[in-house]
Amino acid sequence: MGKATELTQSSFQAEVLESKIPVLVDFWAPWCGPCRRIAPLVEQLAADYAGRAKVAKIDVDQCQDLAGSYGVMNIPTLMIFKNGDVVERFTGIPDNARLQDALNQAVG
């Protein structure tokens, strides 16, 4: 329980855009040092928000079209989706408190 879901191009629509609860999406790559540094935070949020919000990861090398369609130019980029729309976006290593505040607002 509480593990970030690995998304693919084909699962994004159902898992994120059609989700009934907010979704935090981490656009990352295995070779990205800052992405690896925030991975424990992403996993912790998955546990903390289990049942209230989804936490998912997208490998930008595997899903270049998807990353491009959301304007991901730098990684890590984290986006919070609610009702299929991006309601918050963080690029780089986010401030933990700001990220949690944004997720709390999305959860309502």
BAMI-268136 format. One record per atom (N, C-alpha, C): residue number from 1; atom name; x, y, z. Coordinates in steps of 0.1 Angstrom, whole numbers, plus 2048, in hexadecimal, padded with zeros to 3 digits. Each point is the difference from the previous one (the first is absolute). Layout:
BEGIN
+-----+------+-----+-----+-----+
:  nr : atom :   X :   Y :   Z :
+-----+------+-----+-----+-----+
: NUM :   CA :   X :   Y :   Z :
...
+-----+------+-----+-----+-----+
//
This chain:
BEGIN
+-----+------+-----+-----+-----+
:  nr : atom :   X :   Y :   Z :
+-----+------+-----+-----+-----+
:   1 :    N : 808 : 7F4 : 800 :
:   1 :   CA : 7F8 : 80C : 800 :
:   1 :    C : 809 : 80C : 800 :
:   2 :    N : 7FC : 80A : 7F8 :
:   2 :   CA : 807 : 80D : 800 :
:   2 :    C : 80D : 800 : 7F8 :
:   3 :    N : 800 : 7F8 : 7F5 :
:   3 :   CA : 80C : 801 : 7F7 :
:   3 :    C : 7FC : 808 : 7F3 :
:   4 :    N : 809 : 808 : 7FC :
:   4 :   CA : 7FD : 808 : 7F4 :
:   4 :    C : 7FE : 7F6 : 7F4 :
:   5 :    N : 7F6 : 803 : 7F8 :
:   5 :   CA : 7FD : 7F8 : 7F4 :
:   5 :    C : 808 : 804 : 7F4 :
:   6 :    N : 806 : 7F7 : 7FA :
:   6 :   CA : 808 : 802 : 7F3 :
:   6 :    C : 7F6 : 801 : 7F5 :
:   7 :    N : 7FF : 80C : 7F9 :
:   7 :   CA : 7F7 : 802 : 7F5 :
:   7 :    C : 807 : 7FE : 7F3 :
:   8 :    N : 7F8 : 7FD : 7F6 :
:   8 :   CA : 805 : 7FF : 7F2 :
:   8 :    C : 7F7 : 809 : 7F8 :
:   9 :    N : 804 : 802 : 7F3 :
:   9 :   CA : 7F8 : 808 : 7F7 :
:   9 :    C : 7F1 : 7FB : 7FF :
:  10 :    N : 7FF : 7F3 : 800 :
:  10 :   CA : 7F2 : 7FA : 7FF :
:  10 :    C : 7F8 : 800 : 80D :
:  11 :    N : 807 : 801 : 80C :
:  11 :   CA : 7F8 : 800 : 80C :
:  11 :    C : 7FD : 80E : 805 :
:  12 :    N : 806 : 80A : 7FA :
:  12 :   CA : 7FF : 80E : 805 :
:  12 :    C : 7F1 : 804 : 800 :
:  13 :    N : 7F9 : 7FE : 7F5 :
:  13 :   CA : 7F2 : 805 : 7FF :
:  13 :    C : 7F8 : 7FB : 80C :
:  14 :    N : 800 : 7F2 : 802 :
:  14 :   CA : 7F7 : 7FB : 80A :
:  14 :    C : 805 : 803 : 80E :
:  15 :    N : 80D : 7FF : 803 :
:  15 :   CA : 806 : 802 : 80D :
:  15 :    C : 800 : 80F : 805 :
:  16 :    N : 801 : 809 : 7F6 :
:  16 :   CA : 802 : 80E : 804 :
:  16 :    C : 7F4 : 808 : 7FC :
:  17 :    N : 7FD : 801 : 7F3 :
:  17 :   CA : 7F6 : 809 : 7FA :
:  17 :    C : 7F2 : 7FC : 804 :
:  18 :    N : 7FE : 7F3 : 802 :
:  18 :   CA : 7F2 : 7FB : 804 :
:  18 :    C : 7FF : 7FD : 80F :
:  19 :    N : 80A : 803 : 808 :
:  19 :   CA : 800 : 7FD : 80E :
:  19 :    C : 7F6 : 808 : 807 :
:  20 :    N : 7F9 : 7FA : 80A :
:  20 :   CA : 7F6 : 806 : 808 :
:  20 :    C : 807 : 808 : 80C :
:  21 :    N : 80C : 7FD : 803 :
:  21 :   CA : 808 : 807 : 80A :
:  21 :    C : 80C : 807 : 7FA :
:  22 :    N : 805 : 80A : 807 :
:  22 :   CA : 80C : 807 : 7FA :
:  22 :    C : 80C : 7F6 : 7FE :
:  23 :    N : 808 : 804 : 7F7 :
:  23 :   CA : 80C : 7F8 : 7FD :
:  23 :    C : 80D : 809 : 7FF :
:  24 :    N : 80A : 7FC : 808 :
:  24 :   CA : 80D : 806 : 800 :
:  24 :    C : 808 : 7F8 : 7F6 :
:  25 :    N : 805 : 806 : 7F5 :
:  25 :   CA : 808 : 7F9 : 7F6 :
:  25 :    C : 80E : 806 : 800 :
:  26 :    N : 809 : 7F7 : 802 :
:  26 :   CA : 80F : 803 : 800 :
:  26 :    C : 806 : 7FC : 7F2 :
:  27 :    N : 803 : 80A : 7F9 :
:  27 :   CA : 807 : 7FE : 7F3 :
:  27 :    C : 80F : 7FF : 803 :
:  28 :    N : 806 : 7F5 : 7FD :
:  28 :   CA : 80E : 7FD : 805 :
:  28 :    C : 807 : 7F8 : 7F6 :
:  29 :    N : 80D : 7FD : 803 :
:  29 :   CA : 808 : 7F6 : 7F8 :
:  29 :    C : 80A : 7FA : 809 :
:  30 :    N : 803 : 7F3 : 7FD :
:  30 :   CA : 809 : 7F9 : 809 :
:  30 :    C : 80E : 806 : 802 :
:  31 :    N : 805 : 807 : 7F5 :
:  31 :   CA : 80D : 806 : 800 :
:  31 :    C : 801 : 80E : 807 :
:  32 :    N : 7F4 : 805 : 804 :
:  32 :   CA : 7FF : 80E : 806 :
:  32 :    C : 803 : 7FF : 80F :
:  33 :    N : 80B : 807 : 804 :
:  33 :   CA : 803 : 800 : 80E :
:  33 :    C : 7F6 : 807 : 809 :
:  34 :    N : 7FB : 80C : 7FD :
:  34 :   CA : 7F5 : 806 : 808 :
:  34 :    C : 7F4 : 7F7 : 800 :
:  35 :    N : 7FD : 7F9 : 7F6 :
:  35 :   CA : 7F4 : 7F7 : 800 :
:  35 :    C : 802 : 7F5 : 80A :
:  36 :    N : 80C : 7FB : 801 :
:  36 :   CA : 803 : 7F5 : 80A :
:  36 :    C : 7FF : 806 : 80E :
:  37 :    N : 804 : 80D : 801 :
:  37 :   CA : 800 : 806 : 80E :
:  37 :    C : 7F2 : 802 : 805 :
:  38 :    N : 7F6 : 803 : 7F7 :
:  38 :   CA : 7F3 : 802 : 805 :
:  38 :    C : 7F7 : 7F3 : 800 :
:  39 :    N : 806 : 7F5 : 7FB :
:  39 :   CA : 7F8 : 7F4 : 7FF :
:  39 :    C : 7FB : 7FB : 80E :
:  40 :    N : 808 : 801 : 80B :
:  40 :   CA : 7FA : 7FC : 80D :
:  40 :    C : 7F4 : 809 : 804 :
:  41 :    N : 801 : 80D : 7FD :
:  41 :   CA : 7F5 : 809 : 803 :
:  41 :    C : 7F3 : 7FC : 7F8 :
:  42 :    N : 802 : 7FD : 7F3 :
:  42 :   CA : 7F5 : 7FB : 7F8 :
:  42 :    C : 7FA : 7F3 : 806 :
:  43 :    N : 808 : 7F7 : 803 :
:  43 :   CA : 7FB : 7F3 : 806 :
:  43 :    C : 7F9 : 803 : 80E :
:  44 :    N : 805 : 809 : 808 :
:  44 :   CA : 7FA : 804 : 80C :
:  44 :    C : 7F2 : 806 : 7FE :
:  45 :    N : 7FF : 809 : 7F6 :
:  45 :   CA : 7F3 : 806 : 7FD :
:  45 :    C : 7F6 : 7F5 : 7FC :
:  46 :    N : 805 : 7F6 : 7F8 :
:  46 :   CA : 7F7 : 7F5 : 7FC :
:  46 :    C : 7FA : 7F9 : 80C :
:  47 :    N : 808 : 7FE : 80A :
:  47 :   CA : 7FC : 7FA : 80C :
:  47 :    C : 7F6 : 809 : 808 :
:  48 :    N : 804 : 80C : 802 :
:  48 :   CA : 7F9 : 80A : 808 :
:  48 :    C : 7F2 : 803 : 7FA :
:  49 :    N : 7FF : 800 : 7F3 :
:  49 :   CA : 7F3 : 804 : 7F9 :
:  49 :    C : 7F9 : 7F4 : 7FA :
:  50 :    N : 804 : 7F4 : 804 :
:  50 :   CA : 7F9 : 7F4 : 7FB :
:  50 :    C : 7F1 : 801 : 802 :
:  51 :    N : 7F8 : 7FE : 7F6 :
:  51 :   CA : 7F2 : 800 : 801 :
:  51 :    C : 7FA : 80E : 7FE :
:  52 :    N : 808 : 80A : 801 :
:  52 :   CA : 7FB : 80E : 7FF :
:  52 :    C : 806 : 807 : 7F3 :
:  53 :    N : 80C : 7FB : 7FB :
:  53 :   CA : 806 : 805 : 7F4 :
:  53 :    C : 809 : 7F5 : 7FB :
:  54 :    N : 801 : 800 : 7F3 :
:  54 :   CA : 80A : 7F6 : 7FA :
:  54 :    C : 80D : 807 : 7FE :
:  55 :    N : 80B : 7F8 : 801 :
:  55 :   CA : 80D : 805 : 7FD :
:  55 :    C : 806 : 7F7 : 7F5 :
:  56 :    N : 804 : 807 : 7F5 :
:  56 :   CA : 805 : 7F8 : 7F4 :
:  56 :    C : 80D : 806 : 7FB :
:  57 :    N : 807 : 7F7 : 7F9 :
:  57 :   CA : 80D : 804 : 7FA :
:  57 :    C : 800 : 7FD : 7F1 :
:  58 :    N : 805 : 809 : 7F8 :
:  58 :   CA : 802 : 7FE : 7F2 :
:  58 :    C : 80E : 802 : 7FC :
:  59 :    N : 806 : 7F6 : 7FA :
:  59 :   CA : 80E : 800 : 7FB :
:  59 :    C : 7FF : 808 : 7F3 :
:  60 :    N : 806 : 80C : 800 :
:  60 :   CA : 800 : 808 : 7F4 :
:  60 :    C : 807 : 7FA : 7F4 :
:  61 :    N : 80A : 7F8 : 802 :
:  61 :   CA : 806 : 7F9 : 7F5 :
:  61 :    C : 7F7 : 7F6 : 7F9 :
:  62 :    N : 7F7 : 7FA : 808 :
:  62 :   CA : 7F7 : 7F6 : 7FA :
:  62 :    C : 7F3 : 806 : 7FB :
:  63 :    N : 7FD : 80C : 805 :
:  63 :   CA : 7F4 : 807 : 7FC :
:  63 :    C : 803 : 80E : 7FB :
:  64 :    N : 808 : 802 : 7F6 :
:  64 :   CA : 804 : 80D : 7FB :
:  64 :    C : 7F5 : 808 : 7FB :
:  65 :    N : 7F6 : 7FA : 7F9 :
:  65 :   CA : 7F5 : 807 : 7FA :
:  65 :    C : 7F7 : 806 : 80B :
:  66 :    N : 7FE : 7F8 : 80B :
:  66 :   CA : 7F8 : 804 : 80B :
:  66 :    C : 807 : 80C : 807 :
:  67 :    N : 80D : 7FF : 803 :
:  67 :   CA : 807 : 80A : 807 :
:  67 :    C : 800 : 80D : 7F7 :
:  68 :    N : 801 : 7FE : 7F3 :
:  68 :   CA : 800 : 80C : 7F8 :
:  68 :    C : 7F2 : 807 : 7FF :
:  69 :    N : 7F6 : 7F8 : 800 :
:  69 :   CA : 7F2 : 806 : 800 :
:  69 :    C : 7FD : 808 : 80C :
:  70 :    N : 807 : 7FD : 80B :
:  70 :   CA : 7FE : 808 : 80C :
:  70 :    C : 80B : 80A : 803 :
:  71 :    N : 809 : 802 : 7F6 :
:  71 :   CA : 80A : 80B : 800 :
:  71 :    C : 80B : 7FD : 80A :
:  72 :    N : 803 : 7F3 : 803 :
:  72 :   CA : 80A : 7FD : 809 :
:  72 :    C : 80E : 802 : 7F9 :
:  73 :    N : 807 : 80A : 804 :
:  73 :   CA : 80D : 803 : 7FA :
:  73 :    C : 80B : 7FD : 80A :
:  74 :    N : 7FE : 800 : 80D :
:  74 :   CA : 80A : 7FC : 80A :
:  74 :    C : 7FA : 7F6 : 809 :
:  75 :    N : 808 : 7F8 : 806 :
:  75 :   CA : 7FB : 7F6 : 809 :
:  75 :    C : 809 : 801 : 80D :
:  76 :    N : 7FA : 7FD : 80B :
:  76 :   CA : 7F3 : 7FB : 802 :
:  76 :    C : 7F5 : 80B : 7FE :
:  77 :    N : 7F5 : 7FD : 7FB :
:  77 :   CA : 7F4 : 808 : 800 :
:  77 :    C : 7F5 : 7F9 : 806 :
:  78 :    N : 7FA : 806 : 80A :
:  78 :   CA : 7F4 : 7F9 : 806 :
:  78 :    C : 7F4 : 809 : 7FD :
:  79 :    N : 7F5 : 7F9 : 7FD :
:  79 :   CA : 7F3 : 806 : 7FD :
:  79 :    C : 7F5 : 7FA : 808 :
:  80 :    N : 7F7 : 808 : 804 :
:  80 :   CA : 7F4 : 7FB : 807 :
:  80 :    C : 7F5 : 802 : 7F7 :
:  81 :    N : 7F9 : 7F5 : 7FD :
:  81 :   CA : 7F4 : 800 : 7F7 :
:  81 :    C : 7F4 : 7FE : 808 :
:  82 :    N : 7F6 : 807 : 7FD :
:  82 :   CA : 7F3 : 7FF : 807 :
:  82 :    C : 7F5 : 801 : 7F5 :
:  83 :    N : 7F7 : 7F6 : 7FF :
:  83 :   CA : 7F6 : 800 : 7F6 :
:  83 :    C : 806 : 801 : 7F2 :
:  84 :    N : 80C : 7FA : 7FE :
:  84 :   CA : 806 : 800 : 7F3 :
:  84 :    C : 808 : 80C : 7FC :
:  85 :    N : 800 : 80A : 809 :
:  85 :   CA : 807 : 80D : 7FD :
:  85 :    C : 80C : 801 : 80A :
:  86 :    N : 80B : 807 : 7FB :
:  86 :   CA : 80B : 803 : 808 :
:  86 :    C : 7FD : 80C : 809 :
:  87 :    N : 800 : 7FE : 80D :
:  87 :   CA : 7FD : 80A : 80A :
:  87 :    C : 80C : 806 : 806 :
:  88 :    N : 80B : 7F9 : 800 :
:  88 :   CA : 80D : 805 : 806 :
:  88 :    C : 80B : 7F9 : 7F9 :
:  89 :    N : 80B : 808 : 7FF :
:  89 :   CA : 80C : 7FA : 7F9 :
:  89 :    C : 80D : 805 : 807 :
:  90 :    N : 809 : 7F7 : 802 :
:  90 :   CA : 80D : 802 : 807 :
:  90 :    C : 80B : 7FB : 7F7 :
:  91 :    N : 80A : 808 : 7FE :
:  91 :   CA : 80C : 7FC : 7F8 :
:  91 :    C : 80C : 800 : 809 :
:  92 :    N : 808 : 7F6 : 7FF :
:  92 :   CA : 80C : 7FF : 809 :
:  92 :    C : 7FC : 7F9 : 80D :
:  93 :    N : 808 : 802 : 80A :
:  93 :   CA : 7FD : 7FA : 80D :
:  93 :    C : 7F6 : 809 : 807 :
:  94 :    N : 7F4 : 7FC : 803 :
:  94 :   CA : 7F6 : 809 : 806 :
:  94 :    C : 802 : 801 : 80F :
:  95 :    N : 7FC : 80B : 805 :
:  95 :   CA : 7FF : 802 : 80E :
:  95 :    C : 7F5 : 7F6 : 806 :
:  96 :    N : 804 : 7F8 : 809 :
:  96 :   CA : 7F7 : 7F6 : 805 :
:  96 :    C : 7F3 : 805 : 805 :
:  97 :    N : 801 : 80B : 808 :
:  97 :   CA : 7F4 : 806 : 805 :
:  97 :    C : 7F6 : 806 : 7F5 :
:  98 :    N : 806 : 806 : 7F6 :
:  98 :   CA : 7F8 : 805 : 7F5 :
:  98 :    C : 7F9 : 7F5 : 7F8 :
:  99 :    N : 808 : 7F5 : 7FE :
:  99 :   CA : 7FA : 7F5 : 7F9 :
:  99 :    C : 7F5 : 7FA : 808 :
: 100 :    N : 802 : 7FE : 80D :
: 100 :   CA : 7F5 : 7FA : 808 :
: 100 :    C : 7F4 : 809 : 801 :
: 101 :    N : 802 : 80D : 801 :
: 101 :   CA : 7F5 : 80A : 800 :
: 101 :    C : 7F8 : 7FF : 7F3 :
: 102 :    N : 807 : 7FF : 7F5 :
: 102 :   CA : 7F9 : 7FF : 7F3 :
: 102 :    C : 7F8 : 7F3 : 7FF :
: 103 :    N : 806 : 7F6 : 805 :
: 103 :   CA : 7F9 : 7F3 : 800 :
: 103 :    C : 7F4 : 800 : 809 :
: 104 :    N : 802 : 806 : 80C :
: 104 :   CA : 7F4 : 801 : 809 :
: 104 :    C : 7F5 : 808 : 7FA :
: 105 :    N : 803 : 80B : 7F9 :
: 105 :   CA : 7F6 : 808 : 7F9 :
: 105 :    C : 7F9 : 7F8 : 7F6 :
: 106 :    N : 807 : 7F8 : 7F8 :
: 106 :   CA : 7FA : 7F8 : 7F5 :
: 106 :    C : 7F7 : 7F6 : 806 :
: 107 :    N : 804 : 7FA : 80C :
: 107 :   CA : 7F8 : 7F6 : 806 :
: 107 :    C : 7F3 : 806 : 806 :
: 108 :    N : 802 : 80C : 805 :
: 108 :   CA : 7F4 : 808 : 806 :
: 108 :    C : 7FD : 7FB : 80D :
+-----+------+-----+-----+-----+
//
